[in-house]
Every structure is written in C-alpha cells, then in structure tokens.
Amino acid sequence: MNQDQLEELNKQELIKIILRQHQQIEELMEAFKKLKADHEALVMKFEHNQKPPTNSGNSSQPPSKDQKKNKPKDKRKRHHGPPKGHEKHERELVANPDKIIELHAENCKKCQCKLEHEAEKLVRVNQITELPEIRAQVIEVRQYEEVCPHCGMKQRTQAPDGLELGRSFGARLESTVVYYRQEQHMSYQRTLQALQNLYGVKISQGGIDGIMKKAGEKAAHAVKEIEARIRQSKVIHCDETSSRVGGNNWWEWVFCSPHTVLHVIRFNRSMDVIQDVMGNH
C-alpha cells in the first residue's frame, strides 16, 4: 500500500491497519526471540562438542585428576570400568533434543523486581538423557456378529495382524521376552521380575515358555536357508559341547562359516551329525 492509498483511508481504517501491523510485529518478535534462543543453544552445544577433554592444562581441574599412564602389571587384579590411561570421552550434545525446558528468572532475588526477559542471555545448556515411563497397555478386542438382512449369513470381522483373537500377548512384549531369554540369557524368574518391575506386566513362567516355543517355531522356518548357506561355504568351523535336554545329556553342535552360524542339538556326538548337516558337501 502506497502513500496515496493511505491518504484515502479514514481514521478507523488506519487504526485497524496499525493494530494489525502491531500484532504482526509482536508475533515476529516472539518468533525472533525463539530463533535467537535456538541459535544461541546450537552455538553453545557446538562449542561444547568441539572442546578437548578437560585436564589441568586447559581448565581448573587439579593435576591429580589428569589421565595417568598405565602402571606395570605387577599384580593380576581385575579393575572395573574403563582401562587406565584410556582417552577421555565426553558425551556430545545433540542438535535437536526431544524436549526443551527454559529457565527464566521471573523476579530479582535481591529486590524482588519483576524481570521482563528483554536483556537476558543464554549462559548454559545441559542435556539429560532419560527413558520415558513405560507401562504396558491392555488392548481389548471386541468382535461383533451380525446377520445379513438380505441373505441371512452371519458376518464377523477378523482382527488385524497382532491383535488376533486367542492371543494373550502383543508382538512387542513377545519380542522383549525372547530378547531377555535368548540374547541376555536371563532365567525365567529374572525375566518375570524384569517385566514386572520395568513395565508392570504380570506373566507366568508358562506364559514365557509359550512365547519361547512360538518364537522357536517361527525361527525354524529359517533353518533350511541357514543350512544351505553353511553347505555352500568354502571354509567351515565345527565344534560341539554337552547340553542338557529333558534331564538327559545331549550335544549342541555349531557349524560356522564367515557369515553364517548354525546350532544343532543332537543326542550323540558321532560323525552321523556332520553327515546329516553337511550332506554331500
């Protein structure tokens, strides 16, 4: 809008334009303040990530806390934590945190004067990595039946994948149980405690056993493919060790190629096992 157009407007129209521009200016100032704060935080995080590890030479840290050279190993003693003399690593700050909490002083601690935050500046950025509170949810599936008014056939809608009628545990819970039992080698009792303490899930040992059997049945489909890869390998390592199955002594065989591992449980440790797995390879 140019000067000639403004001169043609009356007082009320001019006031409306001024108020609208004032509102736009306030919105732009708020956006500018936010961008300025984000920029300052990014600069501070970048500078933090570029800093070398602190020592007595570049900070007020006392020399007693500097990294020490490894001492001669005159005694065999196991030390917990990182090895002595290792390079110090500090946790880097991420550019885009999931949540930002800003600490603004509302009143002066000395005279109780109300602060307007106009002249404040960012002085420190700290990031805390935290796990969200995780509680298991119970999903109730209700299936309805209706008779078609035209043909009289009963109609039911089937549940989607993961919510099948008859199953008691969801896919993520089952995956967690398999991870605890198979990857972390946790006992039934410790798996029960972990699920109860971390997620509030109550489950019996029979429920865990059912999940493991179900996972084993699904994993069995991949055995043929793994066997084929083992047989095609030019170099294979094979070994066996004792294993308890149903209170009896069996043998766990392992066949390894550079990219594939196959575990086989058999009741004996004879050449028949190798011939059965390797075939004519």
N, C-alpha and C positions, 0 to 999 in steps of 0.2 A: 504494500500500500504506500503510495507516494504522498507528498505534501498536499497536492490539490484535492485528492480524495479525502484526506483527513479534515481539511477545512470545510468540506461539505457536510460533515457529521455534526450532530447536535451534542449537547453536553452529556446526556445519558449514554449515547452510543460510545462516546470517547471514554467514559468511565468504565463501561463494560470491557473495552479493549485493554485499558490499563490494568484492570483487575485480572483479566485473563493472562496477560503478559506477566503480571506479578506472580500468579500461580505457576506459570511455566518456569519462571526464574527460580522459584523455590524448589521445584521438582528437579531442575537441572543442578542446583546447588547440592541437594541431597545426593543425587547420582554422582556428582563430582567428589563429595566427601567420601562416599563409599569406594569409588575408584582410587582416590588418593590413599585411603587406608589399605586397600588391597595391594596397591603398588608398593607402599612402604613395607608391608608384611613380606611381599615377594623379595624385595631387596634385602631385607634382614635375613630371610631364610637362605637366600643365595649366598650372602656373605658368611653365614654360619656354615654352610656346606663346603665353602672354599677354604675355611680356616684349617691350618695344620693341627694335628693333635697337640693339646696343651702340655707344656713342660716348664721347667724352671727357667728356661731361656726366653720364652715368649709370653709368660704370664706370672702371676704371683704364686704359682704352685711351688711349694718347697722342694728342694733337690731330693729329699728323702722319698718323694712320691714319683720321681722320674723312673722311666723304664730301666731296669737293671739287666746287665749281661748275664747269660746263663752261667751258673756255678758248675764246677766239676761234679760229675755224678759219682760222689764217693759213697753215697748210700742209696739203696733202691727203695724209694718211697714214692708212693702214688700221690700226686698233687691234684686236687680238684680245681676245676675251672681251666682257663686258657693256660698254655705253657708260658713259663717265664721268658721275658725278653721278646715276646711277640709284638708285632706292630699294633699300636693302639688304634682302635676304630671307634668313631663317634657316629651316633645314629643321625642320618640325614633327615632334614625336614622336607616334607612333601609340599608340592606347589599348590595342590587343591585338596585341602582337608575336607572331611565329610561334615564337620560341624565347627563353627567359629563362635567363641564366647569372647565378647569385648568387655574389658574392664575400664569403665569410665568413672572418674571421681565426681560425685554429684555435689558435694559440699566441701569447703575448705576445712580441714581438720583443726586449724588454728582459730579462725574467726567465724566458722560456720557459714561463710558467704556462699551463695549458690553459684555454681560454675556453669558456664554456658557451652563449654567444649569447643570454643572457637579457636583458642590458641594452643590446644593440646597437641602433643606429638606422640607418635608411637615409640616406646622405649625398649620393649622386649616382646619376643614371640617365643612361646613354648608349645610344643606339641606332645600330647599324651595319647598313646595307642591303647585303646580299650576294646574289650569284647562286648558286644551288645548282650543284654539279658536275653537268654534263650530259654523259653519254656515250651514244652511240647503242646501241640494243639490237638484236640479230639475232633475229627471230622465225622459227622453223622450223615450217612447216605440213606435217603428215604425213597424207596421205589413204589410207585403207584401203578395200579392196574385199572384199565377202563375197557368196557365192552363197546366195540364199534356199533353205533346205532343203525348202520346200513347192512353190515354183513354178520354182525354178532360175534366177530373174532375178538378174543381178549388181547389187549395191547399193553406191553410193558417196554419201557426204555431201558436199555442196558447201560450200566455205569461206565464212565470213561476209564482209560488206562490209568492205573494207580489207585483207583477207587472201586475196584471190583468188589462185588458183594461176596462175603465169605472171608475176605482177608481182614486181618486184625491190625497190621502194621503197615505204614506207608513206606515208599521206596527209600526215602532219605533215612528213616530210622533203621530200616534193614541194612542199608549200606554202612551206617555207623556201627552197627553190631558186628558186621563182617570185618570192618576195619579194626575194631578193637580186638576181636578174636584172632583174625588171620595175620594182620600186619603187626600189631602190637603184642600179640601172644598173651593177652590178658585172660585170666581164668574166668569161669562162669561167675563166681562170686564178685570179682572185681569189676566185671562188665556190668553186673546188676547194680553195684554201688555207683559206678560212673554215670550210668543212665539216670539213676535216681537223684544223685547229687547235682549233676550238671543240667539236666533237662526236666527233672520232676517226673520221669517215666517209671511206672511200676510194671515190671515184666518178670515172669518166672523163668527158671532155668529151662523148662520145657519149651517156652516161647523162643528163647535164644537158640535152643537146639533145632527147633523147626525152621528158624530163619537160616541157620547154617546149612541144613540139609537142602533147603530150597536153593540157596546160592551155589551149593555143590552141584546140584542137578543142572543149573544153568551153565556153570563152568565146564561141565562135562562135554558140552557141545563143541568146545574149542580144542578138545584133546586130540582129535584126528588131525586137525590142521597143525598143531604143535608137533605131533609125531612125524608128520610129513616133512616139516622143516628140519627136524633132527636128522632124519634119514638122508636128506639132501645135502647136509653139511659135509665138507671135506675133512674137518677135524672135530672129533667128539671126545669129551671127557666123561667118564662114567665112574661112579662110586656108590657105595651102599653103607647103611648103618642100621642098627636094630631099632625096632619101633613096636610099641605095644598096641595091639588091636583086639578089643574084646577080652582083655586079660591074658592074651597069648602073645608070644614073641613072633613078630613078623619082621620084614625087612623093607626099608624105604630106599629105593633106588633113585639116583639122579643122573640124568643124561644132559650134558651141556654142550652147546655149540656157541660160537661167538655172539649170537644174537638170540638164542632160544634156550629155555630150561624146561625140562620135563621131569616131573616127580611121579614115581610109580610105587605103589605099595603091593608087595607080594609076600606069600607065606614062606618063600625059600630064597636062597642066595646063589642058586646054581646058574649055569650057563643058559638054561632054558629062558630065563628072564630076558637076557640080552638078545637072544634069537627071536623071542616073541616081539620085542620092541623094535629091533632093527630090521627084522625080516631078511631080505636078500641084499641088504646094503653092504 
